[in-house]
Amino acid sequence: MIELRNVTYIYNEGAEDEKTALSDVTLSIGEGEFVALVGHNGSGKSTLAKLFNGLIEPKSGTVTVNGMRTTNHKDLFDIRKTVGVVFQNPDNQMVASVIEDDVAFGPENLGLPSAEISERVDWALQSVGMGEHRKGTPFRLSGGQKQRIAIAGVLAIKPRVMVLDESTAMLDPVGREEVMRVITRLNKEEKMTVVMITHFMDEAALADRIIVLKNGRVAGEGGKEIFRNRALIESAGLELPLAARIAAELRECGVELQGEITLPEELADALCR
């Protein structure tokens, strides 16, 4: 679905504050995957999110979305229908004072018939568990509820890829859990490709594949086994998920734990065995 080949991106090129955000990055994301992009602040995560749907163009290299180059401007409309992005602050994505109008904004801009817009709004709100709030105002909602509305607004466009750029960073633990439950269900049940950009390693542990960024480069990638490489995770300025950290320290003390452990439930099962 998304392929980057030798991508470099530079902010303020030629100026005194020039900054290279990405250097020669190559990666791919397959259809139906749940991929977590993790890294410390300044590692290039948010720059990747903007490259994925053509909000910015690479300085060098290529970004391809479902066979379309993001530098081909005639394809940008289709690219942005294919890749929907949910940003960190849901208030920045609210455009209407009534929730159902806010969710309808995207489909309306696609020029869809009213009946289809109504169906998509219903489906999107039900998908994020916010159907009963459709006549309310988004500004009275909790942070987690607002972010679910922001996700519904992107869902209503029916993208094939959902990119979440630090979308849980401003939420409390309850709000984060609400959003992660929605995202996991969309990936597993709706078969939507999900790219989660996060520095919360407990969230990354839910993904099928984890890509670690460091100083604008891919430092490593893999499945849950990547959390066994504690040196890699910590060199990128990150911490292991709590369950993985406990498992690593128990193994160092001589406790034999089987399997890859990243979630509390997996740690409990391994300890019981």
Accessible surface in RSA format (square Angstrom, percent):
REM  Atomic radii and reference values for relative SASA: ProtOr
REM  Chains: A
REM  Algorithm: Lee & Richards
REM  Probe-radius: 1.40
REM  Slices: 20
REM RES _ NUM      All-atoms   Total-Side   Main-Chain    Non-polar    All polar
REM                ABS   REL    ABS   REL    ABS   REL    ABS   REL    ABS   REL
RES MET A   1    35.93  18.6   3.87   2.6  32.05  76.3   4.72   4.0  31.21  41.3
RES ILE A   2     2.54   1.4   0.00   0.0   2.54   6.1   0.70   0.5   1.84   5.0
RES GLU A   3    63.18  36.3  62.55  47.3   0.63   1.5  13.40  25.9  49.78  40.6
RES LEU A   4     0.00   0.0   0.00   0.0   0.00   0.0   0.00   0.0   0.00   0.0
RES ARG A   5   119.47  50.2 118.60  60.5   0.87   2.1  40.67  55.6  78.80  47.8
RES ASN A   6    81.71  56.3  78.13  75.5   3.58   8.6  19.70  47.4  62.01  59.9
RES VAL A   7     0.00   0.0   0.00   0.0   0.00   0.0   0.00   0.0   0.00   0.0
RES THR A   8    27.01  19.2  27.01  27.4   0.00   0.0  15.94  21.4  11.07  16.7
RES TYR A   9    33.39  15.6  33.39  19.0   0.00   0.0   8.88   6.7  24.51  30.2
RES ILE A  10    36.60  20.8  23.46  17.5  13.13  31.7  23.46  16.9  13.13  35.6
RES TYR A  11    67.00  31.3  65.52  37.3   1.47   3.8  62.61  47.0   4.39   5.4
RES ASN A  12    85.37  58.9  64.38  62.2  20.98  50.5  15.51  37.3  69.86  67.5
RES GLU A  13    94.51  54.3  64.69  48.9  29.81  71.0  27.67  53.5  66.83  54.6
RES GLY A  14    72.73  89.7   0.00   N/A  72.73  89.7  37.40 102.6  35.33  79.1
RES ALA A  15    51.38  47.2  32.52  50.2  18.87  42.9  42.40  59.7   8.98  23.8
RES GLU A  16   190.55 109.4 146.95 111.2  43.60 103.8  69.67 134.8 120.87  98.7
RES ASP A  17    95.48  66.9  77.87  77.5  17.61  41.6  49.17 115.7  46.31  46.2
RES GLU A  18    83.97  48.2  59.32  44.9  24.65  58.7  12.50  24.2  71.46  58.3
RES LYS A  19   107.11  52.3 102.56  62.9   4.55  10.8  72.42  65.2  34.68  36.9
RES THR A  20    63.62  45.3  43.27  43.9  20.36  48.5  24.11  32.4  39.51  59.7
RES ALA A  21     4.74   4.4   3.12   4.8   1.63   3.7   3.94   5.6   0.80   2.1
RES LEU A  22     0.10   0.1   0.00   0.0   0.10   0.2   0.10   0.1   0.00   0.0
RES SER A  23    22.05  18.6  21.41  28.6   0.65   1.5   6.73  14.3  15.32  21.5
RES ASP A  24    80.49  56.4  65.43  65.1  15.06  35.6  18.55  43.6  61.95  61.8
RES VAL A  25     1.46   1.0   0.00   0.0   1.46   3.5   1.46   1.3   0.00   0.0
RES THR A  26    53.13  37.8  39.09  39.6  14.04  33.5  35.58  47.8  17.54  26.5
RES LEU A  27     7.57   4.2   0.08   0.1   7.49  18.8   7.40   5.2   0.18   0.5
RES SER A  28    57.80  48.8  54.75  73.1   3.06   7.0  19.09  40.7  38.71  54.2
RES ILE A  29     1.39   0.8   0.00   0.0   1.39   3.3   0.23   0.2   1.16   3.1
RES GLY A  30    31.74  39.1   0.00   N/A  31.74  39.1  28.85  79.2   2.89   6.5
RES GLU A  31   116.49  66.9  86.59  65.5  29.90  71.2  32.04  62.0  84.45  69.0
RES GLY A  32    29.88  36.8   0.00   N/A  29.88  36.8  14.64  40.2  15.24  34.1
RES GLU A  33    42.20  24.2  39.96  30.2   2.25   5.3  25.41  49.1  16.80  13.7
RES PHE A  34     0.40   0.2   0.40   0.2   0.00   0.0   0.40   0.2   0.00   0.0
RES VAL A  35     0.00   0.0   0.00   0.0   0.00   0.0   0.00   0.0   0.00   0.0
RES ALA A  36     0.28   0.3   0.28   0.4   0.00   0.0   0.28   0.4   0.00   0.0
RES LEU A  37     0.00   0.0   0.00   0.0   0.00   0.0   0.00   0.0   0.00   0.0
RES VAL A  38     0.00   0.0   0.00   0.0   0.00   0.0   0.00   0.0   0.00   0.0
RES GLY A  39     0.01   0.0   0.00   N/A   0.01   0.0   0.00   0.0   0.01   0.0
RES HIS A  40   100.13  54.7  98.64  68.6   1.49   3.8  58.95  60.8  41.18  47.9
RES ASN A  41   121.46  83.8 100.44  97.1  21.01  50.6  28.93  69.6  92.53  89.4
RES GLY A  42    53.20  65.6   0.00   N/A  53.20  65.6  31.60  86.7  21.60  48.4
RES SER A  43     4.24   3.6   2.07   2.8   2.16   5.0   3.98   8.5   0.26   0.4
RES GLY A  44     7.83   9.7   0.00   N/A   7.83   9.7   5.51  15.1   2.32   5.2
RES LYS A  45    10.70   5.2   8.60   5.3   2.10   5.0   1.48   1.3   9.22   9.8
RES SER A  46    47.13  39.8  44.30  59.1   2.83   6.5  26.38  56.2  20.75  29.1
RES THR A  47     6.73   4.8   6.07   6.2   0.66   1.6   0.00   0.0   6.73  10.2
RES LEU A  48     0.00   0.0   0.00   0.0   0.00   0.0   0.00   0.0   0.00   0.0
RES ALA A  49     0.01   0.0   0.00   0.0   0.01   0.0   0.01   0.0   0.00   0.0
RES LYS A  50    70.25  34.3  70.11  43.0   0.13   0.3  26.65  24.0  43.59  46.4
RES LEU A  51     0.00   0.0   0.00   0.0   0.00   0.0   0.00   0.0   0.00   0.0
RES PHE A  52     0.00   0.0   0.00   0.0   0.00   0.0   0.00   0.0   0.00   0.0
RES ASN A  53    12.25   8.4  12.25  11.8   0.00   0.0   0.00   0.0  12.25  11.8
RES GLY A  54     4.62   5.7   0.00   N/A   4.62   5.7   0.00   0.0   4.62  10.4
RES LEU A  55    86.81  48.3  60.29  43.1  26.52  66.7  60.55  42.5  26.26  70.7
RES ILE A  56    32.94  18.7  26.85  20.0   6.09  14.7  32.94  23.7   0.00   0.0
RES GLU A  57    71.87  41.3  60.74  46.0  11.12  26.5  23.36  45.2  48.51  39.6
RES PRO A  58    16.54  12.1   1.13   1.0  15.41  56.0   1.13   0.9  15.41  95.8
RES LYS A  59   116.29  56.7  86.37  53.0  29.93  71.3  50.63  45.6  65.66  69.9
RES SER A  60    54.74  46.3  47.68  63.6   7.06  16.3  43.39  92.4  11.35  15.9
RES GLY A  61    32.69  40.3   0.00   N/A  32.69  40.3  10.61  29.1  22.08  49.4
RES THR A  62    38.12  27.1  36.14  36.6   1.98   4.7  30.94  41.6   7.18  10.9
RES VAL A  63     1.69   1.1   0.00   0.0   1.69   4.1   0.00   0.0   1.69   4.6
RES THR A  64    29.34  20.9  28.58  29.0   0.76   1.8  19.38  26.0   9.96  15.1
RES VAL A  65     0.00   0.0   0.00   0.0   0.00   0.0   0.00   0.0   0.00   0.0
RES ASN A  66    68.13  47.0  46.28  44.7  21.85  52.6   7.15  17.2  60.99  58.9
RES GLY A  67    69.29  85.4   0.00   N/A  69.29  85.4  32.93  90.4  36.36  81.4
RES MET A  68    33.98  17.6  32.77  21.7   1.20   2.9  23.93  20.3  10.05  13.3
RES ARG A  69   123.47  51.8 121.45  61.9   2.02   4.8  27.71  37.9  95.76  58.0
RES THR A  70     0.60   0.4   0.19   0.2   0.41   1.0   0.00   0.0   0.60   0.9
RES THR A  71    66.42  47.2  49.30  50.0  17.12  40.8  33.99  45.6  32.43  49.0
RES ASN A  72    57.29  39.5  50.58  48.9   6.71  16.2  15.82  38.1  41.47  40.1
RES HIS A  73   121.44  66.4 105.25  73.2  16.19  41.4  74.50  76.8  46.94  54.6
RES LYS A  74   171.92  83.9 136.64  83.8  35.27  84.0  90.42  81.4  81.49  86.8
RES ASP A  75    27.80  19.5  27.80  27.7   0.00   0.0   0.00   0.0  27.80  27.7
RES LEU A  76    29.90  16.7  29.90  21.4   0.00   0.0  29.90  21.0   0.00   0.0
RES PHE A  77   117.12  58.6 109.66  67.9   7.46  19.4 114.14  69.2   2.98   8.5
RES ASP A  78    61.66  43.2  60.89  60.6   0.77   1.8  11.29  26.6  50.37  50.2
RES ILE A  79     0.00   0.0   0.00   0.0   0.00   0.0   0.00   0.0   0.00   0.0
RES ARG A  80    94.19  39.5  86.26  44.0   7.93  18.9  35.78  48.9  58.40  35.4
RES LYS A  81    75.26  36.7  72.13  44.3   3.13   7.5  26.80  24.1  48.46  51.6
RES THR A  82    14.21  10.1  11.70  11.9   2.50   6.0   2.50   3.4  11.70  17.7
RES VAL A  83     0.44   0.3   0.00   0.0   0.44   1.1   0.00   0.0   0.44   1.2
RES GLY A  84     6.33   7.8   0.00   N/A   6.33   7.8   6.33  17.4   0.00   0.0
RES VAL A  85    12.20   8.0   2.75   2.5   9.45  22.8   2.75   2.4   9.45  25.6
RES VAL A  86     0.00   0.0   0.00   0.0   0.00   0.0   0.00   0.0   0.00   0.0
RES PHE A  87    63.13  31.6  63.13  39.1   0.00   0.0  63.13  38.3   0.00   0.0
RES GLN A  88    75.98  42.5  74.46  54.4   1.51   3.6  15.73  33.5  60.25  45.7
RES ASN A  89    41.36  28.5  39.77  38.4   1.58   3.8   7.10  17.1  34.26  33.1
RES PRO A  90     7.27   5.3   7.27   6.6   0.00   0.0   7.27   6.0   0.00   0.0
RES ASP A  91    65.90  46.2  52.55  52.3  13.35  31.6  21.96  51.7  43.94  43.8
RES ASN A  92   120.17  82.9  84.76  81.9  35.40  85.3  26.14  62.9  94.03  90.9
RES GLN A  93    44.71  25.0  28.09  20.5  16.62  39.6  18.73  39.9  25.99  19.7
RES MET A  94    22.35  11.6   1.65   1.1  20.70  49.3   1.40   1.2  20.95  27.8
RES VAL A  95    84.78  55.8  44.77  40.5  40.01  96.4  54.47  47.3  30.31  82.2
RES ALA A  96    24.33  22.4  14.48  22.4   9.85  22.4  23.65  33.3   0.68   1.8
RES SER A  97    74.62  63.1  66.57  88.8   8.05  18.5  37.86  80.6  36.76  51.5
RES VAL A  98    46.84  30.8  46.51  42.1   0.33   0.8  46.51  40.4   0.33   0.9
RES ILE A  99     0.21   0.1   0.21   0.2   0.00   0.0   0.21   0.2   0.00   0.0
RES GLU A 100    28.80  16.5  27.55  20.8   1.25   3.0   6.62  12.8  22.18  18.1
RES ASP A 101    74.01  51.8  69.29  69.0   4.71  11.1  15.27  35.9  58.74  58.6
RES ASP A 102     8.79   6.2   4.50   4.5   4.29  10.1   0.00   0.0   8.79   8.8
RES VAL A 103     0.06   0.0   0.00   0.0   0.06   0.1   0.00   0.0   0.06   0.2
RES ALA A 104     8.45   7.8   8.45  13.0   0.00   0.0   8.45  11.9   0.00   0.0
RES PHE A 105   101.12  50.6 100.96  62.5   0.15   0.4 101.12  61.3   0.00   0.0
RES GLY A 106    13.42  16.5   0.00   N/A  13.42  16.5  10.05  27.6   3.37   7.5
RES PRO A 107     0.00   0.0   0.00   0.0   0.00   0.0   0.00   0.0   0.00   0.0
RES GLU A 108    98.12  56.3  80.62  61.0  17.50  41.7  24.67  47.7  73.45  60.0
RES ASN A 109    96.55  66.6  67.91  65.6  28.64  69.0  29.21  70.3  67.34  65.1
RES LEU A 110    41.35  23.0  16.83  12.0  24.52  61.6  18.19  12.8  23.16  62.3
RES GLY A 111    64.64  79.7   0.00   N/A  64.64  79.7  34.43  94.5  30.21  67.7
RES LEU A 112    41.16  22.9  29.85  21.4  11.31  28.4  29.91  21.0  11.25  30.3
RES PRO A 113    85.95  62.6  73.92  67.4  12.03  43.7  85.73  70.8   0.21   1.3
RES SER A 114    94.78  80.1  83.19 111.0  11.59  26.7  44.20  94.1  50.57  70.8
RES ALA A 115    72.19  66.4  60.04  92.7  12.15  27.6  68.70  96.7   3.49   9.2
RES GLU A 116    60.96  35.0  58.79  44.5   2.17   5.2  21.00  40.6  39.96  32.6
RES ILE A 117    21.05  12.0  21.05  15.7   0.00   0.0  21.05  15.2   0.00   0.0
RES SER A 118    55.66  47.0  50.81  67.8   4.85  11.2  29.46  62.7  26.21  36.7
RES GLU A 119   118.70  68.1 112.68  85.2   6.03  14.3  42.07  81.4  76.63  62.6
RES ARG A 120    31.71  13.3  30.82  15.7   0.89   2.1   3.37   4.6  28.34  17.2
RES VAL A 121     4.06   2.7   4.06   3.7   0.00   0.0   4.06   3.5   0.00   0.0
RES ASP A 122    57.20  40.1  55.98  55.7   1.22   2.9  23.71  55.8  33.50  33.4
RES TRP A 123    73.23  29.4  66.51  32.2   6.72  15.8  61.58  32.8  11.65  18.9
RES ALA A 124     0.00   0.0   0.00   0.0   0.00   0.0   0.00   0.0   0.00   0.0
RES LEU A 125     0.85   0.5   0.85   0.6   0.00   0.0   0.85   0.6   0.00   0.0
RES GLN A 126   124.96  69.9 108.04  79.0  16.93  40.3  40.14  85.4  84.83  64.3
RES SER A 127    10.84   9.2   3.06   4.1   7.77  17.9   3.75   8.0   7.08   9.9
RES VAL A 128     1.15   0.8   0.00   0.0   1.15   2.8   0.77   0.7   0.38   1.0
RES GLY A 129    43.05  53.1   0.00   N/A  43.05  53.1  31.47  86.4  11.58  25.9
RES MET A 130     0.98   0.5   0.98   0.7   0.00   0.0   0.00   0.0   0.98   1.3
RES GLY A 131    10.87  13.4   0.00   N/A  10.87  13.4   4.43  12.2   6.44  14.4
RES GLU A 132   141.59  81.3  99.19  75.0  42.40 101.0  66.68 129.0  74.91  61.2
RES HIS A 133    53.28  29.1  49.40  34.3   3.87   9.9  32.47  33.5  20.81  24.2
RES ARG A 134    62.76  26.4  62.76  32.0   0.00   0.0  29.46  40.3  33.30  20.2
RES LYS A 135   151.62  74.0 129.76  79.6  21.87  52.1  93.29  84.0  58.33  62.1
RES GLY A 136    33.71  41.6   0.00   N/A  33.71  41.6  31.31  85.9   2.40   5.4
RES THR A 137    38.28  27.2  32.56  33.0   5.72  13.6  28.71  38.6   9.57  14.5
RES PRO A 138     0.15   0.1   0.15   0.1   0.00   0.0   0.15   0.1   0.00   0.0
RES PHE A 139   115.91  58.0  93.31  57.8  22.60  58.8  93.31  56.6  22.60  64.7
RES ARG A 140   211.56  88.8 175.23  89.3  36.33  86.5  62.58  85.5 148.99  90.3
RES LEU A 141    25.85  14.4  11.60   8.3  14.24  35.8  13.30   9.3  12.54  33.8
RES SER A 142    59.88  50.6  46.18  61.6  13.70  31.6  52.02 110.8   7.86  11.0
RES GLY A 143    35.37  43.6   0.00   N/A  35.37  43.6  21.89  60.1  13.48  30.2
RES GLY A 144     4.30   5.3   0.00   N/A   4.30   5.3   0.35   1.0   3.94   8.8
RES GLN A 145    40.65  22.7  40.65  29.7   0.00   0.0   2.06   4.4  38.60  29.3
RES LYS A 146    33.75  16.5  33.75  20.7   0.00   0.0   4.76   4.3  28.99  30.9
RES GLN A 147     0.00   0.0   0.00   0.0   0.00   0.0   0.00   0.0   0.00   0.0
RES ARG A 148    33.08  13.9  33.08  16.9   0.00   0.0   0.08   0.1  33.00  20.0
RES ILE A 149     0.00   0.0   0.00   0.0   0.00   0.0   0.00   0.0   0.00   0.0
RES ALA A 150     4.92   4.5   0.02   0.0   4.90  11.2   3.78   5.3   1.14   3.0
RES ILE A 151     0.00   0.0   0.00   0.0   0.00   0.0   0.00   0.0   0.00   0.0
RES ALA A 152     0.00   0.0   0.00   0.0   0.00   0.0   0.00   0.0   0.00   0.0
RES GLY A 153    15.15  18.7   0.00   N/A  15.15  18.7  11.95  32.8   3.20   7.2
RES VAL A 154    12.31   8.1  12.09  10.9   0.22   0.5  12.30  10.7   0.02   0.0
RES LEU A 155     0.00   0.0   0.00   0.0   0.00   0.0   0.00   0.0   0.00   0.0
RES ALA A 156     0.00   0.0   0.00   0.0   0.00   0.0   0.00   0.0   0.00   0.0
RES ILE A 157    40.75  23.2  36.02  26.8   4.73  11.4  36.02  25.9   4.73  12.8
RES LYS A 158   106.74  52.1  88.23  54.1  18.52  44.1  37.80  34.0  68.94  73.4
RES PRO A 159     5.65   4.1   0.33   0.3   5.31  19.3   0.33   0.3   5.31  33.0
RES ARG A 160   105.17  44.2  97.37  49.6   7.80  18.6  52.16  71.3  53.01  32.1
RES VAL A 161     0.00   0.0   0.00   0.0   0.00   0.0   0.00   0.0   0.00   0.0
RES MET A 162     0.14   0.1   0.14   0.1   0.00   0.0   0.14   0.1   0.00   0.0
RES VAL A 163     0.00   0.0   0.00   0.0   0.00   0.0   0.00   0.0   0.00   0.0
RES LEU A 164     0.21   0.1   0.00   0.0   0.21   0.5   0.00   0.0   0.21   0.6
RES ASP A 165     9.25   6.5   9.08   9.0   0.17   0.4   0.64   1.5   8.61   8.6
RES GLU A 166    15.36   8.8  13.84  10.5   1.52   3.6  10.16  19.7   5.20   4.2
RES SER A 167     1.64   1.4   0.00   0.0   1.64   3.8   0.00   0.0   1.64   2.3
RES THR A 168     2.51   1.8   2.34   2.4   0.16   0.4   0.01   0.0   2.49   3.8
RES ALA A 169    31.36  28.8   8.48  13.1  22.88  52.1   8.54  12.0  22.82  60.4
RES MET A 170   112.98  58.5  76.13  50.4  36.85  87.7  82.13  69.8  30.85  40.9
RES LEU A 171    18.78  10.5   2.67   1.9  16.12  40.5   5.69   4.0  13.09  35.2
RES ASP A 172    88.86  62.2  76.43  76.1  12.43  29.4  35.67  84.0  53.19  53.0
RES PRO A 173   102.84  75.0  96.64  88.1   6.20  22.6  98.57  81.4   4.27  26.5
RES VAL A 174   102.69  67.6 101.59  92.0   1.10   2.6 102.46  89.0   0.23   0.6
RES GLY A 175     3.65   4.5   0.00   N/A   3.65   4.5   3.26   8.9   0.39   0.9
RES ARG A 176    49.56  20.8  49.51  25.2   0.05   0.1   7.72  10.6  41.84  25.4
RES GLU A 177   106.40  61.1 100.33  75.9   6.08  14.5  35.84  69.3  70.56  57.6
RES GLU A 178    35.97  20.7  34.77  26.3   1.21   2.9  10.52  20.4  25.45  20.8
RES VAL A 179     0.00   0.0   0.00   0.0   0.00   0.0   0.00   0.0   0.00   0.0
RES MET A 180    13.05   6.8  12.82   8.5   0.24   0.6  13.05  11.1   0.00   0.0
RES ARG A 181   142.45  59.8 133.39  68.0   9.06  21.6  73.08  99.9  69.37  42.0
RES VAL A 182    13.21   8.7  11.62  10.5   1.59   3.8  13.21  11.5   0.00   0.0
RES ILE A 183     0.00   0.0   0.00   0.0   0.00   0.0   0.00   0.0   0.00   0.0
RES THR A 184    38.10  27.1  38.10  38.6   0.00   0.0  35.96  48.3   2.14   3.2
RES ARG A 185    72.12  30.3  67.23  34.3   4.89  11.6  46.87  64.1  25.24  15.3
RES LEU A 186     0.21   0.1   0.21   0.2   0.00   0.0   0.21   0.1   0.00   0.0
RES ASN A 187     5.87   4.1   2.46   2.4   3.41   8.2   0.00   0.0   5.87   5.7
RES LYS A 188    96.05  46.9  86.97  53.4   9.08  21.6  69.31  62.4  26.74  28.5
RES GLU A 189   116.67  67.0  88.41  66.9  28.26  67.3  38.47  74.4  78.20  63.8
RES GLU A 190    73.83  42.4  49.58  37.5  24.25  57.7   8.06  15.6  65.77  53.7
RES LYS A 191   148.84  72.6 137.10  84.1  11.74  27.9  93.42  84.1  55.41  59.0
RES MET A 192    15.17   7.9  10.95   7.2   4.22  10.0  15.17  12.9   0.00   0.0
RES THR A 193     0.52   0.4   0.52   0.5   0.00   0.0   0.00   0.0   0.52   0.8
RES VAL A 194     0.21   0.1   0.21   0.2   0.00   0.0   0.21   0.2   0.00   0.0
RES VAL A 195     0.00   0.0   0.00   0.0   0.00   0.0   0.00   0.0   0.00   0.0
RES MET A 196     2.21   1.1   2.21   1.5   0.00   0.0   2.04   1.7   0.17   0.2
RES ILE A 197     0.91   0.5   0.00   0.0   0.91   2.2   0.00   0.0   0.91   2.5
RES THR A 198     1.74   1.2   1.74   1.8   0.00   0.0   1.36   1.8   0.38   0.6
RES HIS A 199    73.42  40.1  62.55  43.5  10.87  27.8  45.73  47.1  27.69  32.2
RES PHE A 200    51.10  25.6  47.74  29.6   3.36   8.7  51.10  31.0   0.00   0.0
RES MET A 201    12.70   6.6   8.28   5.5   4.42  10.5   8.28   7.0   4.42   5.9
RES ASP A 202    74.96  52.5  68.91  68.6   6.05  14.3  26.33  62.0  48.63  48.5
RES GLU A 203     6.60   3.8   5.50   4.2   1.10   2.6   5.96  11.5   0.65   0.5
RES ALA A 204     0.18   0.2   0.00   0.0   0.18   0.4   0.18   0.3   0.00   0.0
RES ALA A 205     0.00   0.0   0.00   0.0   0.00   0.0   0.00   0.0   0.00   0.0
RES LEU A 206    60.53  33.7  47.48  34.0  13.06  32.8  49.34  34.6  11.20  30.1
RES ALA A 207     2.19   2.0   0.01   0.0   2.19   5.0   0.04   0.1   2.16   5.7
RES ASP A 208    70.53  49.4  48.49  48.3  22.03  52.1  27.85  65.6  42.67  42.6
RES ARG A 209    45.20  19.0  45.20  23.0   0.00   0.0  30.74  42.0  14.46   8.8
RES ILE A 210     0.00   0.0   0.00   0.0   0.00   0.0   0.00   0.0   0.00   0.0
RES ILE A 211     0.00   0.0   0.00   0.0   0.00   0.0   0.00   0.0   0.00   0.0
RES VAL A 212     0.00   0.0   0.00   0.0   0.00   0.0   0.00   0.0   0.00   0.0
RES LEU A 213     0.07   0.0   0.00   0.0   0.07   0.2   0.00   0.0   0.07   0.2
RES LYS A 214    80.00  39.0  74.81  45.9   5.19  12.4  39.16  35.2  40.84  43.5
RES ASN A 215   118.00  81.4  96.02  92.8  21.97  52.9  32.05  77.1  85.95  83.1
RES GLY A 216     1.33   1.6   0.00   N/A   1.33   1.6   0.82   2.3   0.51   1.1
RES ARG A 217   129.56  54.4 129.52  66.0   0.03   0.1  42.78  58.5  86.77  52.6
RES VAL A 218    47.16  31.0  19.78  17.9  27.38  66.0  19.78  17.2  27.38  74.3
RES ALA A 219    43.27  39.8   9.39  14.5  33.88  77.1  18.86  26.6  24.41  64.7
RES GLY A 220    18.02  22.2   0.00   N/A  18.02  22.2  17.97  49.3   0.05   0.1
RES GLU A 221    83.55  48.0  55.68  42.1  27.87  66.4  24.71  47.8  58.84  48.0
RES GLY A 222    14.09  17.4   0.00   N/A  14.09  17.4  14.09  38.7   0.00   0.0
RES GLY A 223    18.77  23.1   0.00   N/A  18.77  23.1  13.29  36.5   5.48  12.3
RES LYS A 224    54.68  26.7  50.13  30.8   4.56  10.9  33.40  30.1  21.28  22.7
RES GLU A 225    91.98  52.8  86.84  65.7   5.14  12.2  46.90  90.7  45.08  36.8
RES ILE A 226    12.13   6.9   7.37   5.5   4.76  11.5  12.13   8.7   0.00   0.0
RES PHE A 227     7.28   3.6   2.97   1.8   4.31  11.2   3.45   2.1   3.83  11.0
RES ARG A 228   132.16  55.5 100.49  51.2  31.68  75.4  52.42  71.6  79.74  48.3
RES ASN A 229    73.42  50.6  65.74  63.5   7.68  18.5  21.00  50.5  52.42  50.7
RES ARG A 230    60.72  25.5  58.51  29.8   2.21   5.3  30.42  41.6  30.30  18.4
RES ALA A 231    76.38  70.2  62.74  96.8  13.64  31.0  70.66  99.5   5.72  15.1
RES LEU A 232    28.19  15.7  22.76  16.3   5.44  13.7  27.65  19.4   0.55   1.5
RES ILE A 233     0.00   0.0   0.00   0.0   0.00   0.0   0.00   0.0   0.00   0.0
RES GLU A 234    88.48  50.8  71.82  54.3  16.66  39.7  24.60  47.6  63.88  52.2
RES SER A 235    57.76  48.8  30.83  41.1  26.93  62.0  37.87  80.6  19.89  27.9
RES ALA A 236     4.76   4.4   0.00   0.0   4.76  10.8   2.50   3.5   2.25   6.0
RES GLY A 237    44.30  54.6   0.00   N/A  44.30  54.6  27.71  76.0  16.60  37.2
RES LEU A 238    13.98   7.8   5.42   3.9   8.57  21.5   9.49   6.7   4.50  12.1
RES GLU A 239   111.94  64.3 108.17  81.8   3.76   9.0  39.58  76.6  72.35  59.1
RES LEU A 240     3.89   2.2   0.58   0.4   3.31   8.3   0.58   0.4   3.31   8.9
RES PRO A 241     1.78   1.3   0.00   0.0   1.78   6.5   1.78   1.5   0.00   0.0
RES LEU A 242   100.18  55.8  97.95  70.1   2.22   5.6  97.95  68.8   2.22   6.0
RES ALA A 243     4.64   4.3   1.46   2.2   3.18   7.2   2.63   3.7   2.01   5.3
RES ALA A 244     5.95   5.5   2.79   4.3   3.16   7.2   3.41   4.8   2.55   6.8
RES ARG A 245    61.58  25.9  61.58  31.4   0.00   0.0  13.02  17.8  48.56  29.4
RES ILE A 246    69.76  39.7  67.72  50.4   2.04   4.9  69.29  49.9   0.47   1.3
RES ALA A 247     0.62   0.6   0.62   1.0   0.00   0.0   0.62   0.9   0.00   0.0
RES ALA A 248    21.80  20.0  18.03  27.8   3.77   8.6  20.88  29.4   0.92   2.4
RES GLU A 249    82.14  47.2  81.07  61.3   1.06   2.5  24.23  46.9  57.91  47.3
RES LEU A 250    49.60  27.6  49.31  35.3   0.30   0.7  49.54  34.8   0.06   0.2
RES ARG A 251    63.71  26.8  47.11  24.0  16.60  39.5  35.18  48.1  28.53  17.3
RES GLU A 252   132.56  76.1  92.27  69.8  40.29  95.9  50.06  96.8  82.50  67.4
RES CYS A 253   106.45  80.5  67.50  75.3  38.95  91.5  26.34  66.7  80.12  86.4
RES GLY A 254    59.92  73.9   0.00   N/A  59.92  73.9  36.86 101.1  23.07  51.7
RES VAL A 255    59.47  39.1  52.19  47.2   7.28  17.5  57.23  49.7   2.24   6.1
RES GLU A 256   153.58  88.2 124.66  94.3  28.92  68.9  49.41  95.6 104.16  85.0
RES LEU A 257    11.48   6.4   2.26   1.6   9.22  23.2   2.46   1.7   9.02  24.3
RES GLN A 258   114.75  64.2 110.53  80.8   4.21  10.0  46.26  98.5  68.48  51.9
RES GLY A 259    43.87  54.1   0.00   N/A  43.87  54.1  35.78  98.2   8.09  18.1
RES GLU A 260    69.90  40.1  55.12  41.7  14.78  35.2  30.28  58.6  39.62  32.3
RES ILE A 261     9.16   5.2   1.94   1.4   7.22  17.4   1.94   1.4   7.22  19.6
RES THR A 262     2.08   1.5   0.55   0.6   1.53   3.6   0.55   0.7   1.53   2.3
RES LEU A 263    37.37  20.8  37.37  26.7   0.00   0.0  37.37  26.2   0.00   0.0
RES PRO A 264    92.88  67.7  86.67  79.0   6.21  22.6  88.89  73.4   3.98  24.8
RES GLU A 265   115.11  66.1 110.24  83.4   4.87  11.6  66.61 128.8  48.50  39.6
RES GLU A 266    48.53  27.9  44.25  33.5   4.27  10.2  28.58  55.3  19.94  16.3
RES LEU A 267    16.41   9.1  16.41  11.7   0.00   0.0  16.41  11.5   0.00   0.0
RES ALA A 268    51.13  47.0  46.03  71.0   5.11  11.6  50.56  71.2   0.58   1.5
RES ASP A 269    81.67  57.2  79.02  78.7   2.65   6.3  13.50  31.8  68.17  68.0
RES ALA A 270     6.87   6.3   0.50   0.8   6.37  14.5   0.75   1.1   6.12  16.2
RES LEU A 271    92.83  51.7  66.48  47.6  26.35  66.2  67.81  47.6  25.02  67.3
RES CYS A 272   117.55  88.9  78.43  87.5  39.12  91.9  33.60  85.1  83.96  90.5
RES ARG A 273   186.84  78.4 121.97  62.2  64.86 154.4  93.28 127.5  93.55  56.7
END  Absolute sums over single chains surface
CHAIN  1 A    12590.0       9882.9       2707.1       6377.5       6212.5
END  Absolute sums over all chains
TOTAL         12590.0       9882.9       2707.1       6377.5       6212.5
